């Protein structure tokens, strides 16, 4: 349900809250965490899109989720690199202003 909500039109606050909740669920070591990671892998495009087009905070949370959801090593490293580079670029721009 969280991924479906994140795929829709949400206020920035609601999007941030859902993304943080997804991070909490995917980082857990319980059976629920395993199920959430599996579902998040299936809907990875939603997390990736938010990370690549949303706020810096959203990109940070998305990068953390990518780390937890057990993508294969190459894909995980690739997406984490893209997201972390986006964070660095956006942070540099803010400082320059």
PAGUZA-284019 format. One record per residue (C-alpha): residue in one letter; x, y, z. Coordinates in Angstrom, 3 decimals. Layout:
residues N
+------+----------+----------+----------+
: rest :       c1 :       c2 :       c3 :
+------+----------+----------+----------+
:    A :        X :        Y :        Z :
...
+------+----------+----------+----------+
end
This chain:
residues 97
+------+----------+----------+----------+
: rest :       c1 :       c2 :       c3 :
+------+----------+----------+----------+
:    X :    0.000 :    0.000 :    0.000 :
:    X :    2.850 :    2.386 :    0.769 :
:    X :    4.406 :    1.900 :   -2.668 :
:    X :    1.026 :    2.484 :   -4.309 :
:    X :    0.586 :    5.680 :   -2.315 :
:    X :    4.111 :    6.832 :   -3.188 :
:    X :    3.377 :    6.272 :   -6.881 :
:    X :    0.469 :    8.726 :   -6.642 :
:    X :    0.144 :   12.451 :   -6.136 :
:    X :    1.027 :   13.291 :   -2.524 :
:    X :    1.929 :   16.393 :   -0.601 :
:    X :    5.659 :   16.691 :    0.139 :
:    X :    5.028 :   15.984 :    3.828 :
:    X :    2.960 :   12.857 :    3.139 :
:    X :    5.556 :   11.603 :    0.605 :
:    X :    8.341 :   12.097 :    3.161 :
:    X :    6.382 :   10.283 :    5.881 :
:    X :    5.528 :    7.328 :    3.632 :
:    X :    9.123 :    7.076 :    2.439 :
:    X :   10.464 :    7.086 :    6.004 :
:    X :    7.907 :    4.449 :    6.974 :
:    X :    9.019 :    2.309 :    4.030 :
:    X :   12.642 :    2.739 :    5.145 :
:    X :   11.730 :    1.618 :    8.669 :
:    X :    9.900 :   -1.433 :    7.348 :
:    X :   12.633 :   -2.494 :    4.911 :
:    X :   15.388 :   -2.066 :    7.476 :
:    X :   13.764 :   -4.445 :    9.971 :
:    X :   15.085 :   -7.918 :   10.722 :
:    X :   11.715 :   -9.580 :   11.179 :
:    X :    9.605 :  -11.664 :    8.841 :
:    X :    7.657 :   -8.486 :    8.125 :
:    X :   10.926 :   -6.828 :    7.081 :
:    X :   11.643 :   -9.707 :    4.688 :
:    X :    8.203 :   -9.344 :    3.119 :
:    X :    8.537 :   -5.570 :    2.832 :
:    X :   11.956 :   -5.883 :    1.169 :
:    X :   10.521 :   -8.378 :   -1.336 :
:    X :    7.609 :   -6.064 :   -2.193 :
:    X :    9.926 :   -3.081 :   -2.421 :
:    X :   12.165 :   -4.934 :   -4.900 :
:    X :    9.076 :   -5.514 :   -7.061 :
:    X :    8.161 :   -1.825 :   -6.914 :
:    X :   11.697 :   -0.511 :   -6.959 :
:    X :   10.900 :    1.918 :   -9.782 :
:    X :    8.787 :    3.954 :   -7.341 :
:    X :   11.636 :    4.360 :   -4.856 :
:    X :   14.119 :    5.069 :   -7.646 :
:    X :   11.898 :    7.717 :   -9.209 :
:    X :   11.430 :    9.511 :   -5.900 :
:    X :   15.145 :    9.401 :   -5.213 :
:    X :   16.092 :   10.725 :   -8.624 :
:    X :   13.431 :   13.434 :   -8.937 :
:    X :   12.401 :   14.410 :   -5.410 :
:    X :   14.019 :   16.240 :   -2.538 :
:    X :   17.534 :   15.698 :   -1.223 :
:    X :   16.044 :   14.092 :    1.869 :
:    X :   13.990 :   11.769 :   -0.343 :
:    X :   17.122 :   10.818 :   -2.282 :
:    X :   18.944 :   10.031 :    0.967 :
:    X :   16.105 :    7.839 :    2.203 :
:    X :   15.789 :    6.134 :   -1.192 :
:    X :   19.537 :    5.377 :   -1.188 :
:    X :   19.184 :    3.807 :    2.255 :
:    X :   16.216 :    1.726 :    1.098 :
:    X :   18.209 :    0.507 :   -1.920 :
:    X :   20.908 :   -0.620 :    0.484 :
:    X :   18.391 :   -2.697 :    2.480 :
:    X :   16.246 :   -4.311 :   -0.221 :
:    X :   18.862 :   -6.791 :   -1.413 :
:    X :   19.140 :   -5.925 :   -5.082 :
:    X :   21.956 :   -7.759 :   -6.759 :
:    X :   25.299 :   -6.193 :   -5.846 :
:    X :   25.883 :   -4.391 :   -9.163 :
:    X :   22.411 :   -2.836 :   -9.351 :
:    X :   22.506 :   -1.840 :   -5.702 :
:    X :   25.898 :   -0.148 :   -6.088 :
:    X :   24.798 :    1.573 :   -9.308 :
:    X :   21.606 :    3.058 :   -7.878 :
:    X :   23.192 :    3.999 :   -4.571 :
:    X :   25.927 :    5.795 :   -6.519 :
:    X :   23.376 :    7.686 :   -8.660 :
:    X :   21.349 :    8.705 :   -5.634 :
:    X :   24.340 :    9.736 :   -3.524 :
:    X :   25.765 :   11.770 :   -6.433 :
:    X :   22.422 :   13.542 :   -6.788 :
:    X :   22.504 :   14.343 :   -3.079 :
:    X :   26.017 :   15.793 :   -3.366 :
:    X :   25.087 :   17.864 :   -6.427 :
:    X :   21.937 :   19.287 :   -4.836 :
:    X :   23.769 :   20.036 :   -1.586 :
:    X :   26.540 :   21.895 :   -3.461 :
:    X :   23.945 :   23.959 :   -5.323 :
:    X :   22.271 :   24.975 :   -2.063 :
:    X :   25.587 :   26.129 :   -0.595 :
:    X :   26.390 :   28.180 :   -3.707 :
:    X :   23.136 :   30.131 :   -3.472 :
+------+----------+----------+----------+
end
